[in-house]
Amino acid sequence: MTEGESTVSKPAKSLLALNPSEDVEFQKKVQQVKKRRKTPAALAPGVIYVGHIPRGLFEPQIRSYFQQFGKILRMRLSRSKKTGGSKGYAYIEFDCDEVAKIVAETMNNYLMGERLIQCQVVPPEKVHEKLFVGCKRVFKKPSLPAVGRYNKKHSVEELEKTKAKLLSKEAKLRKRLAAHGIDYDFPGFASQVPTKKATASEDANISVLSDDVTPVCTPSILERRKSMAGPEEVDDEIIIRPMPDVSFGEDEEDSGLSGEEEEEEEEQEGDVSIEEKKEEEV
C-alpha cells in the first residue's frame, strides 16, 4: 500500500468452526451472542416499606430524600380517608431491586425527626397488584371530612330524620326476631325518646319526696312547687276597723262597783232594751 492510497476497512470475515461438521451449531451460538450485546438486560424493580415516618413529611419531601439512592418509579404514602392525615408509612418502588436492598440496609433504624425509620424490602410475591393505585394522583384535602360532619351543629329537621331512621331500623329488627321465633325484648332507641310531659294537675299529685330518711329539697324542686302552685293572690283591699270607745274613767268607776251593784245595772239595761224593742214593733 502506497502513501497516496487511502486505507479502506474491510468487513470482518465470518467465524468458522474448527470442526466443519459442527459449523451450523457454531454459527447459531455466534448469532445468540451478538443479540445479547444489542439488547441490554432488563432491570427487575424492587419495592421497599418505609415505616415510622415523622410528622410533617409528605410525598414531596419523601421523594426528594430517597431519590439520592436511585430512580423512583412509584411511591404511595398511606393517608386517612376521613381526615387526609398521614398514617406514618409508605411504599417506594425503585427501578432496580439491588438499589432497593441497599436502601433498606442503609435506612433501617435510621434516626430522623426523633423517630427510628423502619425500612424493609417487600418480596415480589407479596406486592399487591393494587398497591400503587392512585399514586400519581395529586392529593387534595377532603372537602367534608367525617369529623366535621359529626361535630357540626345539626338542625331540628336533621335530628328528627335521624331519629325516625333509627326507630324504623329497630322496628324492622324486632319483626325479624319475632319471625324467627326469638322472644327477646330490649329497650333500644324507643326507650330514649322523651315521653309527653304530664299536666300541672298530675304533677301536683306526684310526691317529690324520696324514700330516704331526709326528703329531697333542692332549689329546682322548690321552683317546681312554686310553678305548680300558681301565682299568689294579692289582696289590695284596705279594711279600716274602728277602735272601741272605751274611756279609762268609766273603767275605773266600773272597777269600783261591787258585785250586787253590777247585777242591778245589768237588769236595768235589760229592761230598757226590752222596752225599746216593743216601741220599735209598735
C-alpha positions in Angstrom: 0.0 0.0 0.0 1.5 3.3 -1.1 1.1 6.7 0.6 -1.4 8.1 -1.9 -3.8 5.2 -1.4 -6.5 5.6 1.2 -6.9 2.9 3.8 -10.3 1.1 3.4 -11.6 -1.1 6.2 -12.5 -4.5 5.1 -15.5 -6.3 6.6 -14.7 -8.9 9.1 -14.8 -12.4 7.9 -17.4 -14.8 9.4 -16.2 -17.1 12.1 -15.7 -20.7 11.3 -15.7 -23.7 13.5 -12.6 -25.9 13.7 -14.7 -28.9 13.0 -16.6 -28.5 9.7 -19.3 -30.9 10.9 -20.2 -28.6 13.9 -20.2 -25.3 11.9 -24.0 -25.0 11.8 -24.4 -25.1 15.6 -21.4 -22.8 16.0 -23.0 -20.2 13.8 -26.2 -20.3 15.9 -24.3 -19.7 19.1 -22.5 -16.7 17.5 -25.8 -15.1 16.5 -27.2 -15.5 20.0 -24.1 -13.8 21.5 -24.5 -10.9 19.1 -28.2 -10.4 20.0 -27.3 -10.3 23.7 -24.9 -7.5 23.1 -27.5 -5.4 21.4 -30.4 -5.8 24.0 -29.3 -4.8 27.5 -30.5 -6.8 30.4 -33.8 -5.6 31.9 -33.7 -4.5 35.5 -36.1 -6.0 37.9 -37.8 -3.3 40.1 -37.7 -3.5 43.8 -40.3 -2.3 46.4 -39.4 -1.2 50.0 -41.6 -0.5 53.0 -40.8 2.7 55.0 -42.4 3.0 58.4 -42.3 5.4 61.4 -42.2 8.4 59.1 -42.1 11.6 61.2 -44.9 14.1 61.1 -44.6 16.8 58.5 -43.0 14.5 55.8 -45.3 14.0 52.9 -44.9 12.9 49.2 -42.6 15.7 48.0 -40.2 15.5 51.0 -40.0 11.7 50.9 -39.5 11.6 47.2 -36.7 14.2 47.2 -34.9 12.4 50.1 -35.0 8.9 48.6 -34.0 10.0 45.1 -30.4 10.2 46.2 -30.2 6.4 46.1 -31.7 5.8 42.7 -34.6 6.4 40.3 -38.0 6.1 41.9 -40.7 4.7 39.7 -43.7 4.9 42.0 -44.4 6.0 45.6 -47.5 5.9 47.7 -47.9 7.4 51.2 -50.8 5.9 53.2 -53.3 8.6 54.3 -56.6 8.6 56.2 -59.7 8.8 54.0 -61.5 10.8 56.7 -59.0 13.4 57.7 -56.4 13.2 55.0 -53.6 12.9 57.5 -50.5 10.7 57.1 -50.6 7.2 58.7 -46.8 7.2 59.1 -45.8 4.6 56.5 -45.2 4.5 52.7 -44.2 2.2 49.8 -41.5 3.1 47.4 -40.6 1.3 44.1 -37.1 1.6 42.7 -36.1 0.7 39.1 -33.6 -1.9 40.4 -34.1 -4.5 43.1 -30.4 -4.2 44.1 -30.9 -0.5 44.8 -33.9 -1.3 47.0 -31.8 -3.7 49.0 -29.1 -1.1 49.6 -31.8 1.5 50.7 -33.3 -1.0 53.1 -30.0 -1.8 54.7 -28.9 1.9 54.9 -32.2 3.5 56.2 -33.3 0.8 58.6 -33.2 2.1 62.2 -32.1 5.5 60.9 -32.9 8.3 63.3 -35.0 11.0 61.6 -37.1 13.6 63.5 -36.8 11.8 66.9 -38.0 8.6 65.2 -36.3 5.4 64.1 -37.1 4.8 60.4 -38.1 1.2 59.7 -37.2 0.1 56.2 -37.7 -3.4 54.7 -37.7 -5.0 51.3 -41.0 -6.3 50.2 -40.7 -9.6 48.3 -42.1 -9.6 44.7 -44.7 -12.2 45.5 -46.1 -10.1 48.4 -46.5 -6.9 46.3 -50.2 -6.5 45.7 -51.3 -5.5 42.2 -53.3 -2.6 43.6 -50.6 -1.4 46.0 -49.8 1.7 43.9 -53.2 2.6 42.7 -53.7 6.3 42.7 -50.0 7.0 43.5 -49.7 9.6 40.7 -52.9 11.5 41.7 -52.2 14.8 43.4 -53.5 14.7 47.0 -56.4 17.0 47.9 -57.7 17.5 51.4 -61.2 16.1 51.8 -63.8 18.9 51.4 -66.1 17.4 54.0 -64.3 15.0 56.4 -66.3 12.7 58.7 -65.0 14.6 61.8 -66.6 17.8 60.5 -69.9 16.1 59.7 -70.1 14.5 63.1 -69.2 17.6 65.1 -71.3 20.1 63.2 -74.5 21.6 64.6 -77.4 19.6 63.3 -80.8 21.2 62.6 -84.0 20.1 64.1 -85.1 18.5 60.8 -81.9 16.5 60.6 -82.3 15.2 64.1 -85.9 14.2 63.5 -84.9 12.5 60.3 -82.1 10.6 62.1 -84.4 9.6 64.9 -87.1 8.3 62.5 -84.4 6.3 60.7 -83.1 4.7 63.9 -86.6 3.8 65.1 -87.6 2.3 61.8 -84.5 0.1 61.8 -85.2 -1.0 65.3 -88.8 -1.9 64.4 -87.6 -4.0 61.5 -85.2 -5.8 63.8 -87.9 -6.6 66.3 -90.1 -8.0 63.4 -87.2 -10.2 62.2 -86.6 -11.6 65.7 -90.3 -12.3 66.1 -90.4 -14.0 62.7 -87.6 -16.4 63.7 -89.4 -17.2 67.0 -86.9 -15.3 69.2 -88.6 -13.8 72.3 -86.1 -11.1 73.2 -87.1 -7.7 74.5 -84.6 -4.8 74.7 -85.0 -1.1 75.4 -83.4 0.2 72.3 -83.8 3.7 70.9 -87.6 3.7 71.7 -86.8 3.9 75.4 -84.6 7.0 74.9 -87.4 9.0 73.2 -88.8 11.5 75.8 -92.4 10.9 76.7 -95.1 13.5 76.8 -94.9 15.8 79.8 -97.7 15.4 82.4 -100.1 18.3 83.2 -99.7 20.6 86.2 -102.6 18.8 88.0 -101.0 15.4 87.6 -97.6 16.8 88.7 -99.2 18.2 91.8 -100.3 14.7 92.9 -96.8 13.3 92.4 -94.8 13.2 95.6 -91.2 14.6 95.2 -90.1 13.1 98.5 -87.7 10.2 98.4 -87.7 7.0 100.3 -84.8 8.1 102.4 -85.0 9.5 105.9 -84.3 13.0 104.7 -86.5 14.3 101.9 -85.1 15.8 98.8 -85.4 19.5 98.9 -83.4 21.3 96.2 -83.8 24.8 94.7 -85.1 23.2 91.5 -87.8 21.3 93.4 -88.8 24.5 95.3 -89.2 26.3 92.0 -91.2 23.5 90.6 -93.6 23.6 93.6 -94.0 27.4 93.2 -94.8 27.0 89.5 -97.4 24.3 90.2 -99.0 26.4 93.0 -99.6 29.2 90.5 -99.3 33.0 91.2 -100.2 34.1 94.7 -103.4 36.2 95.0 -102.6 39.6 96.4 -105.4 41.3 98.4 -105.1 45.1 97.7 -108.2 45.9 99.7 -107.6 48.0 102.8 -110.0 47.5 105.7 -110.1 50.1 108.5 -111.6 48.8 111.7 -112.9 51.4 114.2 -111.4 51.5 117.6 -113.7 50.6 120.6 -115.0 53.6 122.6 -113.6 52.8 126.0 -112.7 55.5 128.4 -110.4 55.0 131.4 -112.7 56.9 133.7 -115.6 54.5 133.2 -113.3 51.6 133.6 -112.2 52.9 136.9 -115.8 53.6 138.1 -116.9 50.2 137.0 -114.0 48.6 138.7 -115.0 50.3 142.0 -118.6 48.8 142.0 -119.4 45.7 143.9 -120.9 42.5 142.5 -124.5 43.3 143.6 -124.5 46.8 142.0 -123.2 45.3 138.7 -126.1 42.8 138.7 -128.7 45.6 139.2 -127.2 47.6 136.4 -127.4 44.7 134.1 -131.1 44.1 134.9 -131.9 47.7 134.3 -130.1 47.7 131.0 -132.0 44.5 130.0 -135.4 46.2 130.9 -134.5 49.2 128.8 -133.6 47.1 125.8 -137.0 45.2 126.1 -138.9 48.4 126.2 -137.0 49.8 123.1 -137.9 46.6 121.2 -141.6 47.0 122.0 -141.6 50.6 120.8 -139.9 49.6 117.6 -142.6 46.9 117.0 -145.4 49.4 117.6 
